[in-house]
């Protein structure tokens, strides 16, 4: 496993707890909706996580990229599937995605 993944998820969980401790119903509902969106259905979980990865790369959210890399990896996405997703993100987002693509590829190498 990668050096960064456990630390990243622990910090994400810690920060989520802080946000959710505010007990705001709208925020709680949004977090639940976000979680449920990636459960398997007509599309399997791996496909949805790869879609989340593409969207995160196009939107240039490094935290989101790391999260979806981990979740797609846990869902057994292959290196080839990751690179297909990277390519879609690059085509959709253009050259501004390249720095995020570089970091995502580096993180992926640490996972695989």
MODELLER restraints for C-alpha pairs under 7 A, 6 or more apart:
rsr = mdl.restraints
at = mdl.atoms
rsr.add(forms.Gaussian(group=physical.xy_distance, feature=features.Distance(at['CA:1:A'], at['CA:111:A']), mean=5.39, stdev=0.5))
rsr.add(forms.Gaussian(group=physical.xy_distance, feature=features.Distance(at['CA:2:A'], at['CA:110:A']), mean=4.88, stdev=0.5))
rsr.add(forms.Gaussian(group=physical.xy_distance, feature=features.Distance(at['CA:2:A'], at['CA:111:A']), mean=4.95, stdev=0.5))
rsr.add(forms.Gaussian(group=physical.xy_distance, feature=features.Distance(at['CA:20:A'], at['CA:28:A']), mean=6.44, stdev=0.5))
rsr.add(forms.Gaussian(group=physical.xy_distance, feature=features.Distance(at['CA:38:A'], at['CA:45:A']), mean=5.84, stdev=0.5))
rsr.add(forms.Gaussian(group=physical.xy_distance, feature=features.Distance(at['CA:38:A'], at['CA:48:A']), mean=5.61, stdev=0.5))
rsr.add(forms.Gaussian(group=physical.xy_distance, feature=features.Distance(at['CA:38:A'], at['CA:49:A']), mean=6.52, stdev=0.5))
rsr.add(forms.Gaussian(group=physical.xy_distance, feature=features.Distance(at['CA:39:A'], at['CA:45:A']), mean=5.46, stdev=0.5))
rsr.add(forms.Gaussian(group=physical.xy_distance, feature=features.Distance(at['CA:45:A'], at['CA:75:A']), mean=6.78, stdev=0.5))
rsr.add(forms.Gaussian(group=physical.xy_distance, feature=features.Distance(at['CA:46:A'], at['CA:72:A']), mean=5.38, stdev=0.5))
rsr.add(forms.Gaussian(group=physical.xy_distance, feature=features.Distance(at['CA:46:A'], at['CA:75:A']), mean=5.10, stdev=0.5))
rsr.add(forms.Gaussian(group=physical.xy_distance, feature=features.Distance(at['CA:46:A'], at['CA:77:A']), mean=6.37, stdev=0.5))
rsr.add(forms.Gaussian(group=physical.xy_distance, feature=features.Distance(at['CA:49:A'], at['CA:68:A']), mean=5.62, stdev=0.5))
rsr.add(forms.Gaussian(group=physical.xy_distance, feature=features.Distance(at['CA:49:A'], at['CA:71:A']), mean=6.34, stdev=0.5))
rsr.add(forms.Gaussian(group=physical.xy_distance, feature=features.Distance(at['CA:49:A'], at['CA:72:A']), mean=5.15, stdev=0.5))
rsr.add(forms.Gaussian(group=physical.xy_distance, feature=features.Distance(at['CA:50:A'], at['CA:68:A']), mean=6.96, stdev=0.5))
rsr.add(forms.Gaussian(group=physical.xy_distance, feature=features.Distance(at['CA:50:A'], at['CA:72:A']), mean=6.09, stdev=0.5))
rsr.add(forms.Gaussian(group=physical.xy_distance, feature=features.Distance(at['CA:50:A'], at['CA:85:A']), mean=6.28, stdev=0.5))
rsr.add(forms.Gaussian(group=physical.xy_distance, feature=features.Distance(at['CA:52:A'], at['CA:68:A']), mean=6.18, stdev=0.5))
rsr.add(forms.Gaussian(group=physical.xy_distance, feature=features.Distance(at['CA:53:A'], at['CA:65:A']), mean=5.53, stdev=0.5))
rsr.add(forms.Gaussian(group=physical.xy_distance, feature=features.Distance(at['CA:53:A'], at['CA:68:A']), mean=5.13, stdev=0.5))
rsr.add(forms.Gaussian(group=physical.xy_distance, feature=features.Distance(at['CA:53:A'], at['CA:69:A']), mean=6.59, stdev=0.5))
rsr.add(forms.Gaussian(group=physical.xy_distance, feature=features.Distance(at['CA:54:A'], at['CA:85:A']), mean=5.92, stdev=0.5))
rsr.add(forms.Gaussian(group=physical.xy_distance, feature=features.Distance(at['CA:54:A'], at['CA:86:A']), mean=6.67, stdev=0.5))
rsr.add(forms.Gaussian(group=physical.xy_distance, feature=features.Distance(at['CA:54:A'], at['CA:88:A']), mean=6.83, stdev=0.5))
rsr.add(forms.Gaussian(group=physical.xy_distance, feature=features.Distance(at['CA:54:A'], at['CA:89:A']), mean=4.89, stdev=0.5))
rsr.add(forms.Gaussian(group=physical.xy_distance, feature=features.Distance(at['CA:56:A'], at['CA:64:A']), mean=5.62, stdev=0.5))
rsr.add(forms.Gaussian(group=physical.xy_distance, feature=features.Distance(at['CA:56:A'], at['CA:65:A']), mean=5.40, stdev=0.5))
rsr.add(forms.Gaussian(group=physical.xy_distance, feature=features.Distance(at['CA:57:A'], at['CA:65:A']), mean=6.20, stdev=0.5))
rsr.add(forms.Gaussian(group=physical.xy_distance, feature=features.Distance(at['CA:57:A'], at['CA:89:A']), mean=6.06, stdev=0.5))
rsr.add(forms.Gaussian(group=physical.xy_distance, feature=features.Distance(at['CA:57:A'], at['CA:97:A']), mean=6.29, stdev=0.5))
rsr.add(forms.Gaussian(group=physical.xy_distance, feature=features.Distance(at['CA:57:A'], at['CA:100:A']), mean=6.32, stdev=0.5))
rsr.add(forms.Gaussian(group=physical.xy_distance, feature=features.Distance(at['CA:58:A'], at['CA:89:A']), mean=5.69, stdev=0.5))
rsr.add(forms.Gaussian(group=physical.xy_distance, feature=features.Distance(at['CA:58:A'], at['CA:92:A']), mean=6.99, stdev=0.5))
rsr.add(forms.Gaussian(group=physical.xy_distance, feature=features.Distance(at['CA:58:A'], at['CA:93:A']), mean=4.86, stdev=0.5))
rsr.add(forms.Gaussian(group=physical.xy_distance, feature=features.Distance(at['CA:58:A'], at['CA:97:A']), mean=6.18, stdev=0.5))
rsr.add(forms.Gaussian(group=physical.xy_distance, feature=features.Distance(at['CA:60:A'], at['CA:97:A']), mean=6.79, stdev=0.5))
rsr.add(forms.Gaussian(group=physical.xy_distance, feature=features.Distance(at['CA:60:A'], at['CA:100:A']), mean=6.58, stdev=0.5))
rsr.add(forms.Gaussian(group=physical.xy_distance, feature=features.Distance(at['CA:62:A'], at['CA:100:A']), mean=6.91, stdev=0.5))
rsr.add(forms.Gaussian(group=physical.xy_distance, feature=features.Distance(at['CA:65:A'], at['CA:104:A']), mean=6.91, stdev=0.5))
rsr.add(forms.Gaussian(group=physical.xy_distance, feature=features.Distance(at['CA:86:A'], at['CA:101:A']), mean=6.67, stdev=0.5))
rsr.add(forms.Gaussian(group=physical.xy_distance, feature=features.Distance(at['CA:90:A'], at['CA:97:A']), mean=5.81, stdev=0.5))
